[in-house]
Amino acid sequence: MTARIAYDRHVWKEVAHLLANLPIALIGFVYVVLMVAVGAGLSVTVVGLPLLAAGLGGARRLGRAERARARALLGIRVEEPSPLPHRPGGGFFPWLWTVLKDSVAWRTVLYEFIRLPWGVLTFVVTLVGLVVLWPVLPYLVRVLSNADRAMVRGLLSPSDELERRIAELESDRGVVVDTAAADLRRIERDLHDGAQARLVALAMGLGLAKEKLLEDPQAAAAMVDEAHGEVKLALQELRDLARGIHPAVLTDRGLDAALSSVATRCTVPVTVTVDLPERPAEAIEGIAYFTASELLQNVSKHSRARRAAVDVWRAEDRLLIQVTDDGCGGARLDGGTGMAGLAERLGAVDGLFVLDSPPGGPTTVTAELPWRRRATFRPASRKRSGD
């Protein structure tokens, strides 16, 4: 009774998989042996390595077919490896080297090579079980299928660490794109609602003043004076917007001066200490500035602190920013203070964001960025007119 109950559709799928092992393993074994033999034998010629690379590409396709068979008959989910990176215009030899060192293809070659004796064993044992050992066939099939599952997971699954890193980079790329799009929308909104609206009002006011210039000079003068005030406000809004995109003081004088300028606008006294042997790359410097600036804004808005400090230094190949305050603490990444957005931005450039803010304070935020040296450009010489 127990044996008959165990005969379900999963068992018959496993039986089909084990019986198909022999013909499929035979095809794979012949393919990889010929591929390696021909590629290695002709490696001293011009066509040897390209043939081996083409054979490794075929091995990848064999691995894809084996993973599909395992999903259909063994019920295991094995993720597909990421495709090989393709750089347009990279040339033939970089492509050849990328294919020849493809670990996924070589593990598939090993899988197909060792499958032939295993395919013979599973075919014979399953066939004998169907004819003679049918009462224990479900249990026998389950043992052999579990061994097959282990082989598929061990040799045909992608590299966990590499695939995890690729997934992280793809996610980070999405964060960067979303952040850039949000910044563009913010700039467009600020221009439309701020400076553009003021400039439109200014144009209308100057137009009315022009009409009244001869009829009512005093009213025209008052309207020109009002337009002058609108110009000042529009210029101030444009300066604030430009400072939010990339402050001029950061470009001209670096992090120390830029963060000191931000500290003067904070509602609490801030001590700024920047200890860098040289300036980092422009992109890293900009991210460091906006990170510290956002953290100081949080200090002003939420911390109820009496003092704060910003420390920036370099430790080997990392740039570290630490912002501390003696406020009430209790800050969280999901607290609506922009901390989560900062953490995502730092993660997008392979950085780290560590928040330590127990209730009652103090709060310490440490941001870590990769150190990249600033590129040096020599200005092109220009000929003066008349030379």
Backbone hydrogen bonds in HBPLUS format (Angstrom, degrees):
<---DONOR---> <-ACCEPTOR-->    atom                        ^
c    i                          cat <-CA-CA->   ^        H-A-AA   ^      H-
h    n   atom  resd res      DA  || num        DHA   H-A  angle D-A-AA Bond
n    s   type  num  typ     dist DA aas  dist angle  dist       angle   num
A0005-ILE N   A0001-MET O   3.03 MM   4  6.24 155.4  2.10 148.5 155.4     1
A0006-ALA N   A0002-THR O   3.06 MM   4  6.30 143.7  2.20 143.2 152.9     2
A0007-TYR N   A0004-ARG O   3.23 MM   3  5.41 152.7  2.30 102.3 110.2     3
A0008-ASP N   A0006-ALA O   2.97 MM   2  5.80 118.1  2.36 113.3  96.4     4
A0011-VAL N   A0008-ASP O   3.14 MM   3  5.47 122.3  2.49 102.9 116.0     5
A0012-TRP N   A0008-ASP O   3.25 MM   4  6.66 160.9  2.29 151.7 156.6     6
A0013-LYS N   A0009-ARG O   2.96 MM   4  6.18 146.1  2.08 143.6 152.7     7
A0014-GLU N   A0010-HIS O   2.99 MM   4  6.26 155.3  2.05 145.3 151.8     8
A0015-VAL N   A0011-VAL O   2.84 MM   4  6.16 152.0  1.91 150.1 158.8     9
A0016-ALA N   A0012-TRP O   2.97 MM   4  6.14 158.5  2.01 141.3 146.6    10
A0017-HIS N   A0013-LYS O   2.93 MM   4  6.21 152.3  2.00 144.8 152.8    11
A0018-LEU N   A0014-GLU O   2.94 MM   4  6.18 163.2  1.97 151.8 155.5    12
A0019-LEU N   A0015-VAL O   2.94 MM   4  6.15 158.9  1.98 153.5 159.1    13
A0020-ALA N   A0016-ALA O   3.01 MM   4  6.08 145.7  2.13 140.3 149.3    14
A0021-ASN N   A0018-LEU O   3.28 MM   3  5.14 148.0  2.39  93.3 102.6    15
A0024-ILE N   A0020-ALA O   3.25 MM   4  6.23 164.7  2.27 156.4 160.5    16
A0025-ALA N   A0021-ASN O   2.71 MM   4  5.60 155.2  1.77 147.8 156.2    17
A0026-LEU N   A0022-LEU O   2.90 MM   4  5.99 152.0  1.98 149.8 157.4    18
A0027-ILE N   A0023-PRO O   3.11 MM   4  6.35 158.4  2.16 144.6 149.3    19
A0028-GLY N   A0024-ILE O   2.98 MM   4  6.26 167.0  1.99 152.7 156.1    20
A0029-PHE N   A0025-ALA O   2.82 MM   4  5.90 158.4  1.87 148.5 154.6    21
A0030-VAL N   A0026-LEU O   3.04 MM   4  6.17 170.9  2.05 151.5 153.7    22
A0031-TYR N   A0027-ILE O   3.03 MM   4  6.19 159.0  2.07 147.3 153.7    23
A0032-VAL N   A0028-GLY O   3.01 MM   4  6.22 172.4  2.02 155.6 156.1    24
A0033-VAL N   A0029-PHE O   3.00 MM   4  6.07 162.6  2.03 152.7 158.1    25
A0034-LEU N   A0030-VAL O   3.03 MM   4  6.09 167.7  2.05 148.7 152.5    26
A0035-MET N   A0031-TYR O   2.85 MM   4  5.97 157.3  1.90 148.9 156.5    27
A0036-VAL N   A0032-VAL O   2.88 MM   4  5.95 172.4  1.88 149.5 151.5    28
A0037-ALA N   A0033-VAL O   2.89 MM   4  5.90 161.9  1.93 146.9 153.1    29
A0038-VAL N   A0034-LEU O   2.84 MM   4  5.81 168.4  1.86 148.1 152.1    30
A0039-GLY N   A0035-MET O   2.87 MM   4  5.85 162.3  1.91 146.4 152.3    31
A0040-ALA N   A0036-VAL O   2.81 MM   4  5.73 163.0  1.84 145.5 151.1    32
A0041-GLY N   A0037-ALA O   2.83 MM   4  5.76 154.8  1.89 141.1 149.5    33
A0042-LEU N   A0038-VAL O   2.94 MM   4  5.96 150.2  2.03 146.1 152.8    34
A0043-SER N   A0040-ALA O   3.31 MM   3  5.03 163.2  2.34  98.3 102.7    35
A0045-THR N   A0042-LEU O   2.87 MM   3  5.35 158.5  1.92 114.9 122.1    36
A0051-LEU N   A0047-VAL O   3.00 MM   4  6.06 153.6  2.08 148.1 155.5    37
A0052-LEU N   A0048-GLY O   2.95 MM   4  6.26 153.0  2.03 149.2 157.4    38
A0053-ALA N   A0049-LEU O   2.85 MM   4  6.09 155.5  1.91 151.7 158.6    39
A0054-ALA N   A0050-PRO O   2.90 MM   4  6.16 154.8  1.97 144.9 151.6    40
A0055-GLY N   A0051-LEU O   2.87 MM   4  6.13 150.9  1.96 144.1 152.6    41
A0056-LEU N   A0052-LEU O   2.90 MM   4  6.21 147.1  2.01 145.6 154.4    42
A0057-GLY N   A0053-ALA O   3.00 MM   4  6.34 145.9  2.12 142.8 152.1    43
A0058-GLY N   A0054-ALA O   3.06 MM   4  6.44 148.8  2.16 143.3 151.4    44
A0059-ALA N   A0055-GLY O   2.89 MM   4  6.22 144.0  2.02 141.6 152.3    45
A0060-ARG N   A0056-LEU O   3.03 MM   4  6.34 147.7  2.14 143.6 150.8    46
A0061-ARG N   A0057-GLY O   3.34 MM   4  6.73 147.3  2.45 138.0 145.9    47
A0061-ARG N   A0058-GLY O   3.06 MM   3  5.06 117.9  2.46  93.2 108.4    48
A0062-LEU N   A0058-GLY O   2.96 MM   4  6.37 148.9  2.06 146.8 155.9    49
A0063-GLY N   A0059-ALA O   2.92 MM   4  6.22 156.7  1.97 150.4 156.4    50
A0064-ARG N   A0060-ARG O   2.98 MM   4  6.31 149.5  2.07 143.4 151.7    51
A0065-ALA N   A0061-ARG O   3.01 MM   4  6.31 155.9  2.07 146.5 152.3    52
A0066-GLU N   A0062-LEU O   2.93 MM   4  6.24 155.7  1.99 151.1 157.9    53
A0067-ARG N   A0063-GLY O   2.92 MM   4  6.14 154.7  1.99 148.2 154.9    54
A0068-ALA N   A0064-ARG O   3.00 MM   4  6.23 154.7  2.06 145.4 152.4    55
A0069-ARG N   A0065-ALA O   2.93 MM   4  6.21 154.3  2.00 146.1 153.2    56
A0070-ALA N   A0066-GLU O   2.91 MM   4  6.12 156.6  1.97 146.3 152.7    57
A0071-ARG N   A0067-ARG O   2.93 MM   4  6.15 151.9  2.01 145.5 153.1    58
A0072-ALA N   A0068-ALA O   2.99 MM   4  6.20 155.9  2.05 146.7 153.0    59
A0073-LEU N   A0069-ARG O   2.92 MM   4  5.98 164.8  1.94 154.2 157.8    60
A0074-LEU N   A0070-ALA O   2.85 MM   4  4.93 139.8  2.02 121.7 134.5    61
A0090-GLY N   A0087-ARG O   2.95 MM   3  5.29 146.0  2.07 143.4 138.2    62
A0096-LEU N   A0092-PHE O   2.86 MM   4  6.13 157.7  1.91 153.1 160.3    63
A0097-TRP N   A0093-PHE O   2.95 MM   4  6.13 164.1  1.97 154.5 157.6    64
A0098-THR N   A0094-PRO O   3.02 MM   4  6.16 155.5  2.08 144.1 150.9    65
A0099-VAL N   A0095-TRP O   3.03 MM   4  6.30 157.9  2.08 153.3 158.3    66
A0100-LEU N   A0096-LEU O   2.96 MM   4  6.15 162.9  1.99 152.0 157.0    67
A0101-LYS N   A0097-TRP O   3.18 MM   4  6.27 142.0  2.34 143.9 151.5    68
A0102-ASP N   A0099-VAL O   3.18 MM   3  5.19 162.4  2.21 111.2 111.9    69
A0106-TRP N   A0102-ASP O   3.24 MM   4  6.54 162.7  2.27 150.1 154.9    70
A0107-ARG N   A0103-SER O   2.95 MM   4  6.08 154.9  2.02 148.4 154.6    71
A0108-THR N   A0104-VAL O   3.08 MM   4  6.29 144.6  2.21 140.3 150.1    72
A0109-VAL N   A0105-ALA O   2.94 MM   4  6.29 148.7  2.04 145.7 154.5    73
A0110-LEU N   A0106-TRP O   3.03 MM   4  6.36 158.0  2.08 146.1 151.0    74
A0111-TYR N   A0107-ARG O   2.93 MM   4  6.13 153.4  2.00 140.5 148.3    75
A0112-GLU N   A0108-THR O   2.89 MM   4  6.15 165.2  1.91 155.4 157.9    76
A0113-PHE N   A0109-VAL O   2.96 MM   4  6.12 146.6  2.07 144.7 154.4    77
A0114-ILE N   A0110-LEU O   3.11 MM   4  6.33 158.5  2.16 153.1 156.1    78
A0119-GLY N   A0115-ARG O   2.56 MM   4  5.65 150.0  1.64 153.9 163.0    79
A0120-VAL N   A0116-LEU O   2.98 MM   4  6.25 155.4  2.04 152.5 158.2    80
A0121-LEU N   A0117-PRO O   3.03 MM   4  6.24 163.4  2.05 147.0 151.4    81
A0122-THR N   A0118-TRP O   2.92 MM   4  6.15 171.2  1.93 156.0 157.7    82
A0123-PHE N   A0119-GLY O   2.99 MM   4  5.98 157.3  2.05 142.7 149.4    83
A0124-VAL N   A0120-VAL O   3.02 MM   4  6.16 168.2  2.03 152.6 155.7    84
A0125-VAL N   A0121-LEU O   2.96 MM   4  6.06 174.3  1.97 158.1 159.7    85
A0126-THR N   A0122-THR O   2.94 MM   4  5.83 160.8  1.98 141.4 147.7    86
A0127-LEU N   A0123-PHE O   2.96 MM   4  5.99 158.4  2.01 144.1 150.7    87
A0128-VAL N   A0124-VAL O   2.89 MM   4  6.08 164.5  1.91 155.3 159.5    88
A0129-GLY N   A0125-VAL O   2.85 MM   4  5.99 152.5  1.92 143.7 152.3    89
A0130-LEU N   A0126-THR O   2.92 MM   4  6.16 147.6  2.03 145.8 153.6    90
A0131-VAL N   A0127-LEU O   3.21 MM   4  6.48 144.0  2.35 141.7 150.5    91
A0132-VAL N   A0128-VAL O   2.70 MM   4  5.68 172.9  1.71 162.6 165.2    92
A0133-LEU N   A0128-VAL O   3.40 MM   5  6.65 156.2  2.46 127.3 134.0    93
A0136-VAL N   A0133-LEU O   3.09 MM   3  5.82 137.4  2.28 121.9 131.3    94
A0137-LEU N   A0134-TRP O   3.29 MM   3  4.69 160.5  2.33  93.9  99.3    95
A0140-LEU N   A0136-VAL O   3.02 MM   4  6.23 160.7  2.06 157.8 164.1    96
A0141-VAL N   A0137-LEU O   2.78 MM   4  5.87 167.5  1.80 162.3 165.3    97
A0142-ARG N   A0138-PRO O   2.98 MM   4  6.09 149.1  2.08 136.9 145.5    98
A0143-VAL N   A0139-TYR O   3.13 MM   4  6.37 154.3  2.20 144.2 149.4    99
A0144-LEU N   A0140-LEU O   3.15 MM   4  6.45 169.3  2.16 154.0 156.0   100
A0145-SER N   A0141-VAL O   2.83 MM   4  5.94 157.6  1.88 149.9 157.0   101
A0146-ASN N   A0142-ARG O   2.94 MM   4  6.06 152.6  2.02 143.7 150.5   102
A0147-ALA N   A0143-VAL O   3.18 MM   4  6.49 150.2  2.27 144.2 151.7   103
A0148-ASP N   A0144-LEU O   3.03 MM   4  6.38 150.8  2.11 143.6 151.9   104
A0149-ARG N   A0145-SER O   2.80 MM   4  6.13 155.2  1.86 150.6 157.7   105
A0150-ALA N   A0146-ASN O   2.98 MM   4  6.23 154.3  2.05 144.1 150.4   106
A0151-MET N   A0147-ALA O   3.06 MM   4  6.37 153.0  2.13 145.5 152.5   107
A0152-VAL N   A0148-ASP O   2.98 MM   4  6.26 163.3  2.00 155.9 159.9   108
A0153-ARG N   A0149-ARG O   2.91 MM   4  6.14 170.1  1.92 155.2 158.0   109
A0154-GLY N   A0150-ALA O   2.84 MM   4  5.87 153.5  1.91 143.4 151.6   110
A0155-LEU N   A0151-MET O   2.90 MM   4  5.89 158.9  1.95 152.4 156.1   111
A0156-LEU N   A0152-VAL O   2.86 MM   4  5.06 146.9  1.97 131.7 141.9   112
A0163-GLU N   A0159-SER O   2.84 MM   4  5.87 169.4  1.85 158.3 162.1   113
A0164-ARG N   A0160-ASP O   2.85 MM   4  5.91 151.8  1.93 144.0 152.6   114
A0165-ARG N   A0161-GLU O   2.96 MM   4  6.14 154.7  2.02 144.0 150.8   115
A0166-ILE N   A0162-LEU O   2.87 MM   4  6.18 155.9  1.93 150.7 157.8   116
A0167-ALA N   A0163-GLU O   2.88 MM   4  6.07 161.2  1.91 147.6 152.6   117
A0168-GLU N   A0164-ARG O   2.91 MM   4  6.18 153.3  1.98 144.8 152.4   118
A0169-LEU N   A0165-ARG O   2.91 MM   4  6.17 159.2  1.95 150.3 155.5   119
A0170-GLU N   A0166-ILE O   2.87 MM   4  6.13 157.1  1.92 151.6 158.0   120
A0171-SER N   A0167-ALA O   2.91 MM   4  6.12 156.9  1.96 145.8 152.4   121
A0172-ASP N   A0168-GLU O   2.76 MM   4  5.98 157.1  1.81 149.5 156.7   122
A0173-ARG N   A0169-LEU O   2.81 MM   4  5.99 150.1  1.90 143.9 152.0   123
A0174-GLY N   A0170-GLU O   3.12 MM   4  6.41 151.5  2.20 141.0 148.0   124
A0175-VAL N   A0171-SER O   2.99 MM   4  6.38 148.9  2.09 144.9 153.9   125
A0176-VAL N   A0172-ASP O   2.90 MM   4  6.21 160.0  1.94 153.2 157.7   126
A0177-VAL N   A0173-ARG O   2.99 MM   4  6.24 163.6  2.02 150.8 154.8   127
A0178-ASP N   A0174-GLY O   2.91 MM   4  6.09 165.1  1.93 150.1 154.4   128
A0179-THR N   A0175-VAL O   2.81 MM   4  5.96 158.9  1.85 151.3 157.7   129
A0180-ALA N   A0176-VAL O   2.88 MM   4  6.07 162.8  1.91 151.6 156.2   130
A0181-ALA N   A0177-VAL O   2.96 MM   4  6.16 159.4  2.00 148.8 154.7   131
A0182-ALA N   A0178-ASP O   2.89 MM   4  6.11 154.5  1.95 146.0 153.3   132
A0183-ASP N   A0179-THR O   2.88 MM   4  6.13 155.4  1.94 149.7 156.4   133
A0184-LEU N   A0180-ALA O   2.94 MM   4  6.20 156.9  1.99 148.5 154.6   134
A0185-ARG N   A0181-ALA O   2.96 MM   4  6.22 156.9  2.01 146.6 152.9   135
A0186-ARG N   A0182-ALA O   2.90 MM   4  6.14 153.8  1.97 145.8 153.3   136
A0187-ILE N   A0183-ASP O   2.91 MM   4  6.17 160.4  1.95 151.5 156.2   137
A0188-GLU N   A0184-LEU O   2.89 MM   4  6.09 163.5  1.92 150.0 154.9   138
A0189-ARG N   A0185-ARG O   2.85 MM   4  6.01 157.9  1.90 146.4 152.9   139
A0190-ASP N   A0186-ARG O   2.88 MM   4  6.06 161.4  1.91 150.1 155.2   140
A0191-LEU N   A0187-ILE O   2.89 MM   4  6.08 159.0  1.93 150.2 155.9   141
A0192-HIS N   A0188-GLU O   2.88 MM   4  6.02 159.5  1.92 147.1 153.3   142
A0193-ASP N   A0189-ARG O   2.80 MM   4  5.88 169.9  1.81 154.7 157.9   143
A0194-GLY N   A0190-ASP O   2.86 MM   4  5.43 138.9  2.03 133.5 143.7   144
A0196-GLN N   A0191-LEU O   2.80 MM   5  5.59 155.2  1.86 159.1 166.3   145
A0198-ARG N   A0194-GLY O   3.09 MM   4  6.37 159.3  2.13 154.5 160.9   146
A0199-LEU N   A0195-ALA O   2.88 MM   4  6.08 156.9  1.93 151.4 158.0   147
A0200-VAL N   A0196-GLN O   2.93 MM   4  6.18 153.4  2.00 150.5 157.4   148
A0201-ALA N   A0197-ALA O   3.02 MM   4  6.27 163.3  2.05 147.1 151.5   149
A0202-LEU N   A0198-ARG O   2.79 MM   4  6.00 148.6  1.88 144.0 153.9   150
A0203-ALA N   A0199-LEU O   2.93 MM   4  6.16 156.9  1.98 146.5 151.3   151
A0204-MET N   A0200-VAL O   3.02 MM   4  6.32 160.9  2.05 151.8 156.8   152
A0205-GLY N   A0201-ALA O   2.86 MM   4  6.06 159.7  1.91 148.2 154.2   153
A0206-LEU N   A0202-LEU O   2.91 MM   4  6.13 161.6  1.95 153.9 158.2   154
A0207-GLY N   A0203-ALA O   2.96 MM   4  6.12 149.3  2.05 141.8 150.6   155
A0208-LEU N   A0204-MET O   2.99 MM   4  6.32 157.6  2.04 151.9 156.8   156
A0209-ALA N   A0205-GLY O   2.92 MM   4  6.14 156.5  1.98 146.6 153.9   157
A0210-LYS N   A0206-LEU O   2.90 MM   4  6.08 149.2  2.00 143.2 151.0   158
A0211-GLU N   A0207-GLY O   3.20 MM   4  6.51 150.0  2.30 142.3 149.5   159
A0212-LYS N   A0208-LEU O   3.08 MM   4  6.34 146.6  2.19 146.4 155.3   160
A0213-LEU N   A0210-LYS O   3.39 MM   3  5.13 159.0  2.44  95.5 101.5   161
A0216-ASP N   A0212-LYS O   2.84 MM   4  5.26 156.5  1.89 136.2 144.3   162
A0220-ALA N   A0216-ASP O   2.97 MM   4  6.25 158.1  2.02 155.0 162.2   163
A0221-ALA N   A0217-PRO O   2.83 MM   4  6.04 153.6  1.90 147.8 154.6   164
A0222-ALA N   A0218-GLN O   2.97 MM   4  6.29 155.2  2.04 147.7 154.2   165
A0223-MET N   A0219-ALA O   2.96 MM   4  6.21 153.1  2.03 145.7 153.0   166
A0224-VAL N   A0220-ALA O   2.90 MM   4  6.15 152.4  1.98 148.0 155.8   167
A0225-ASP N   A0221-ALA O   2.89 MM   4  6.12 154.7  1.95 146.1 153.3   168
A0226-GLU N   A0222-ALA O   2.94 MM   4  6.22 151.3  2.02 143.1 150.9   169
A0227-ALA N   A0223-MET O   2.87 MM   4  6.12 151.2  1.95 142.9 151.2   170
A0228-HIS N   A0224-VAL O   2.84 MM   4  6.13 146.4  1.96 145.4 154.7   171
A0229-GLY N   A0225-ASP O   3.15 MM   4  6.52 148.5  2.26 141.5 148.9   172
A0230-GLU N   A0226-GLU O   3.04 MM   4  6.43 150.2  2.13 143.9 152.3   173
A0231-VAL N   A0227-ALA O   2.92 MM   4  6.23 149.5  2.01 148.4 156.5   174
A0232-LYS N   A0228-HIS O   3.16 MM   4  6.48 156.7  2.21 145.9 150.9   175
A0233-LEU N   A0229-GLY O   3.05 MM   4  6.38 160.0  2.10 149.9 154.9   176
A0234-ALA N   A0230-GLU O   2.86 MM   4  6.08 161.1  1.89 151.1 156.6   177
A0235-LEU N   A0231-VAL O   2.88 MM   4  6.09 159.5  1.93 151.5 157.1   178
A0236-GLN N   A0232-LYS O   2.94 MM   4  6.19 154.0  2.01 145.6 152.9   179
A0237-GLU N   A0233-LEU O   2.92 MM   4  6.21 157.8  1.97 150.8 156.7   180
A0238-LEU N   A0234-ALA O   2.93 MM   4  6.17 154.2  2.00 147.1 154.4   181
A0239-ARG N   A0235-LEU O   2.90 MM   4  6.14 152.5  1.97 146.1 153.7   182
A0240-ASP N   A0236-GLN O   2.92 MM   4  6.19 161.2  1.95 150.3 155.2   183
A0241-LEU N   A0237-GLU O   2.91 MM   4  6.11 154.2  1.98 144.7 152.0   184
A0242-ALA N   A0238-LEU O   2.85 MM   4  6.06 159.9  1.89 147.8 153.4   185
A0243-ARG N   A0239-ARG O   2.82 MM   4  6.03 153.5  1.89 148.6 156.4   186
A0244-GLY N   A0240-ASP O   2.96 MM   4  6.20 143.8  2.10 139.5 149.1   187
A0245-ILE N   A0241-LEU O   3.03 MM   4  6.39 137.2  2.22 141.8 153.3   188
A0245-ILE N   A0242-ALA O   3.17 MM   3  5.08 126.7  2.47  91.5 105.2   189
A0246-HIS N   A0242-ALA O   2.97 MM   4  6.16 169.3  1.98 163.2 160.7   190
A0250-LEU N   A0247-PRO O   3.19 MM   3  5.48 133.6  2.42 101.3 112.7   191
A0252-ASP N   A0248-ALA O   2.92 MM   4  6.14 162.5  1.95 156.9 161.9   192
A0253-ARG N   A0249-VAL O   2.85 MM   4  5.56 161.6  1.88 139.4 145.7   193
A0254-GLY N   A0250-LEU O   3.10 MM   4  4.57 142.0  2.25 112.6 120.6   194
A0258-ALA N   A0254-GLY O   3.13 MM   4  6.25 163.1  2.16 151.5 156.6   195
A0259-LEU N   A0255-LEU O   2.79 MM   4  5.77 172.0  1.79 157.3 159.4   196
A0260-SER N   A0256-ASP O   3.01 MM   4  6.09 149.7  2.10 142.2 151.3   197
A0261-SER N   A0257-ALA O   2.97 MM   4  6.19 146.4  2.09 143.0 151.5   198
A0262-VAL N   A0258-ALA O   3.05 MM   4  6.42 151.8  2.13 143.7 151.4   199
A0263-ALA N   A0259-LEU O   2.84 MM   4  6.04 153.8  1.91 146.1 153.6   200
A0264-THR N   A0260-SER O   3.21 MM   4  6.47 140.8  2.37 139.8 147.9   201
A0265-ARG N   A0262-VAL O   3.03 MM   3  5.44 144.5  2.16 108.4 118.6   202
A0266-CYS N   A0263-ALA O   3.14 MM   3  5.18 159.2  2.18 103.7 110.1   203
A0308-ALA N   A0269-PRO O   2.97 MM  39  6.32 147.2  2.08 159.2 165.3   204
A0271-THR N   A0308-ALA O   3.01 MM  37  6.47 153.9  2.08 137.7 142.6   205
A0310-VAL N   A0271-THR O   2.74 MM  39  6.11 162.2  1.77 164.1 165.8   206
A0273-THR N   A0310-VAL O   2.81 MM  37  6.18 159.5  1.85 163.9 170.9   207
A0312-VAL N   A0273-THR O   2.84 MM  39  6.25 152.2  1.91 160.0 166.9   208
A0275-ASP N   A0312-VAL O   2.82 MM  37  6.09 173.2  1.82 164.3 164.5   209
A0281-ALA N   A0372-ARG O   2.68 MM  91  5.41 137.0  1.86 156.1 155.8   210
A0285-GLU N   A0281-ALA O   2.83 MM   4  6.02 164.0  1.85 162.8 168.3   211
A0286-GLY N   A0282-GLU O   2.87 MM   4  6.04 155.1  1.93 147.0 153.6   212
A0287-ILE N   A0283-ALA O   3.03 MM   4  6.30 160.4  2.07 149.5 154.2   213
A0288-ALA N   A0284-ILE O   2.92 MM   4  6.10 160.9  1.96 149.7 155.4   214
A0289-TYR N   A0285-GLU O   2.96 MM   4  6.15 156.4  2.01 145.7 152.1   215
A0290-PHE N   A0286-GLY O   3.01 MM   4  6.25 172.4  2.02 155.4 156.5   216
A0291-THR N   A0287-ILE O   2.92 MM   4  5.98 148.9  2.01 146.0 154.8   217
A0292-ALA N   A0288-ALA O   3.05 MM   4  6.22 172.4  2.05 151.2 153.0   218
A0293-SER N   A0289-TYR O   2.83 MM   4  5.99 158.4  1.87 152.4 159.7   219
A0294-GLU N   A0290-PHE O   2.94 MM   4  5.94 159.9  1.98 139.3 144.3   220
A0295-LEU N   A0291-THR O   3.01 MM   4  6.23 158.2  2.06 149.3 155.6   221
A0296-LEU N   A0292-ALA O   2.95 MM   4  6.17 152.3  2.03 146.6 153.8   222
A0297-GLN N   A0293-SER O   3.00 MM   4  6.29 146.3  2.11 143.3 152.8   223
A0298-ASN N   A0294-GLU O   3.02 MM   4  6.36 149.9  2.11 144.6 152.6   224
A0299-VAL N   A0295-LEU O   3.01 MM   4  6.35 146.0  2.13 140.8 150.3   225
A0300-SER N   A0296-LEU O   3.01 MM   4  6.33 155.0  2.07 145.4 151.1   226
A0301-LYS N   A0297-GLN O   2.94 MM   4  6.18 153.6  2.01 148.5 155.8   227
A0302-HIS N   A0298-ASN O   2.85 MM   4  5.59 168.4  1.86 151.4 154.9   228
A0328-CYS N   A0303-SER O   2.87 MM  25  5.69 158.4  1.92 157.1 159.1   229
A0309-ALA N   A0324-THR O   2.92 MM  15  5.33 150.6  2.01 148.7 151.8   230
A0324-THR N   A0309-ALA O   2.99 MM  15  5.33 158.9  2.04 148.7 155.6   231
A0311-ASP N   A0322-GLN O   2.88 MM  11  5.18 162.1  1.91 150.3 156.4   232
A0322-GLN N   A0311-ASP O   2.84 MM  11  5.18 162.4  1.87 155.3 160.4   233
A0313-TRP N   A0320-LEU O   3.06 MM   7  5.51 157.3  2.12 148.9 156.0   234
A0320-LEU N   A0313-TRP O   2.88 MM   7  5.51 172.5  1.88 172.9 173.7   235
A0315-ALA N   A0318-ARG O   2.94 MM   3  5.34 162.5  1.97 153.2 158.8   236
A0318-ARG N   A0315-ALA O   3.05 MM   3  5.34 147.3  2.16 119.3 129.5   237
A0371-TRP N   A0317-ASP O   2.86 MM  54  4.99 168.1  1.87 129.8 125.8   238
A0319-LEU N   A0369-LEU O   2.69 MM  50  5.00 167.1  1.70 151.4 156.2   239
A0369-LEU N   A0319-LEU O   2.79 MM  50  5.00 160.8  1.82 148.8 155.4   240
A0321-ILE N   A0367-ALA O   2.81 MM  46  5.05 161.2  1.85 152.5 156.6   241
A0367-ALA N   A0321-ILE O   2.74 MM  46  5.05 169.3  1.75 158.3 161.9   242
A0323-VAL N   A0365-VAL O   2.92 MM  42  5.30 157.9  1.97 152.6 158.3   243
A0365-VAL N   A0323-VAL O   2.96 MM  42  5.30 164.5  1.99 149.6 154.7   244
A0325-ASP N   A0363-THR O   3.07 MM  38  5.52 145.0  2.20 148.8 156.7   245
A0363-THR N   A0325-ASP O   3.12 MM  38  5.52 154.9  2.19 147.1 154.8   246
A0360-GLY N   A0328-CYS O   2.69 MM  32  4.54 137.8  1.86 161.5 147.6   247
A0330-GLY N   A0357-SER O   3.11 MM  27  5.27 141.0  2.27 106.8 116.7   248
A0335-GLY N   A0332-ARG O   3.23 MM   3  4.91 157.4  2.28 106.9 105.0   249
A0342-LEU N   A0338-GLY O   3.12 MM   4  6.41 154.4  2.18 148.3 155.2   250
A0343-ALA N   A0339-MET O   2.92 MM   4  6.22 161.3  1.95 153.7 158.7   251
A0344-GLU N   A0340-ALA O   2.97 MM   4  6.24 154.3  2.04 147.6 154.2   252
A0345-ARG N   A0341-GLY O   2.98 MM   4  6.21 158.2  2.03 147.2 152.9   253
A0346-LEU N   A0342-LEU O   2.95 MM   4  6.20 162.3  1.99 154.8 159.3   254
A0347-GLY N   A0343-ALA O   2.92 MM   4  6.06 157.8  1.97 145.1 151.9   255
A0348-ALA N   A0344-GLU O   3.00 MM   4  6.16 138.6  2.18 141.9 152.2   256
A0349-VAL N   A0346-LEU O   3.13 MM   3  5.55 153.2  2.20 109.3 116.9   257
A0351-GLY N   A0346-LEU O   2.69 MM   5  4.62 144.8  1.81 141.2 140.0   258
A0350-ASP N   A0347-GLY O   3.19 MM   3  4.98 156.7  2.24 110.7 108.0   259
A0352-LEU N   A0368-GLU O   2.85 MM  16  4.93 150.3  1.94 133.0 142.0   260
A0368-GLU N   A0352-LEU O   2.91 MM  16  4.93 165.4  1.93 143.0 143.5   261
A0354-VAL N   A0366-THR O   2.88 MM  12  5.16 169.7  1.89 157.0 160.2   262
A0366-THR N   A0354-VAL O   2.90 MM  12  5.16 165.3  1.92 154.6 158.8   263
A0356-ASP N   A0364-THR O   2.90 MM   8  5.18 153.5  1.97 155.2 162.5   264
A0364-THR N   A0356-ASP O   2.81 MM   8  5.18 165.3  1.84 149.6 154.8   265
A0361-GLY N   A0358-PRO O   2.90 MM   3  5.43 156.5  1.95 142.9 144.2   266
A0387-ASP N   A0384-ARG O   3.03 MM   3  5.78 160.3  2.07 143.8 143.4   267
